[in-house]
Amino acid sequence: MKKNKHITSVPLVVLEHPAAIDHAYDLFRRDIPLAVVSSQYSAVLPFMLGNNGHTAALVADVDDPNQLAEAIVIIERRFGRVDSVIRYAADIPAVAV
């Protein structure tokens, strides 16, 4: 993956909880850079299709520390710092970007 020099940080959204999934789709539709991860390919596929280069979509088990760390390394090589991890409704910022 080629690093996007215009992006310096992104949220990492775990596609498990419905509120987090909805938040990821909202950011994606608004063309806001983000990274998504799921243990299921079918969950990340919509973020791969029609991707404009502002979204990293990875398959990894986020409950496995090694896989999560590897996913974060890949994302940070592409975009810069992972500035937040959004997994549950409580993790979603009160004021969306």
N, C-alpha and C positions, 0 to 999 in steps of 0.2 A: 504494500500500500504506500502510495506517495503521500507525504505529509502536506496537509493543507495549511499554508503559511498565514492565512487570514483568520484562522481560528486558534485561540490560545487556551481554551478550556471548554469542557463539555460535561453535562450530567450523564451518568450511567444509569439507565433505567432497566431494572430487572422485570422481565415480562412474566409475572406470576399473578399478582394481585390486580383485580379489575380496575381499580383506581389508578394504579401505576401504568397499566396498559393504556387506559384512556388518555392519561397525561402524555405518554410517549407519542400516541397518534396525534394529539393536539400540537405538540412541538414539531413533529414531522410535517404535518399539513401546513404549518406556518413557516416552514423552511428554517427552523431554528436548529443549529447543530446539536447533535446528541449521539449517544451510543446506546444500543440496546443489547441485552443479553438474555438468553433463555436456554434451558436444557433441551428444548424442543425446536427443531428446525422449522416446523410449521409456524411457530410464533414469530420468528425473526424474518421469515420469507417476505411478508408484505413490506418490510422496511428495506429490503434489498431491491424489490421491484420499484422502478420509478425513482430510485435514489439519485439525488443530484450531487453527491459528493460530500454532503454535510452530515451524513449518518453512517456510523459504523454499526454493523449488525453481526453479532457473534453468537455461536452456540457453545455454551460452557455450563458446567454445573457450578453455580455460585456458592453452593454449600461445601464445595471442595476448595480449600484455601489455595491450592496450587493452580487450579484452573481459573479461579477468580483473579489471582495475581497475574497469570499469563494474559488473561483478557485485558486487564488494566494496562499492562505493558504495551500490548498491541494498539490499544486506543490512544495511549499517550504518545506513541511514535507517530501516529497519524494526525492527531489534533492538538496535543499538548496535555495539560493537566486534567485529570478527572476531578472536577470540583465538588461533586456530590454523587451519592448513590441513592437512588429512589427505588425502594422496593415495596413499600406499603403506603397507604393513603396519608399517614402521618408524616411521611418523608417529603411529600409534595410541597413546594414552596407556597406560602400563602398568596403571594402575588406572582403569578406565572410570568415568565420572561416574554 
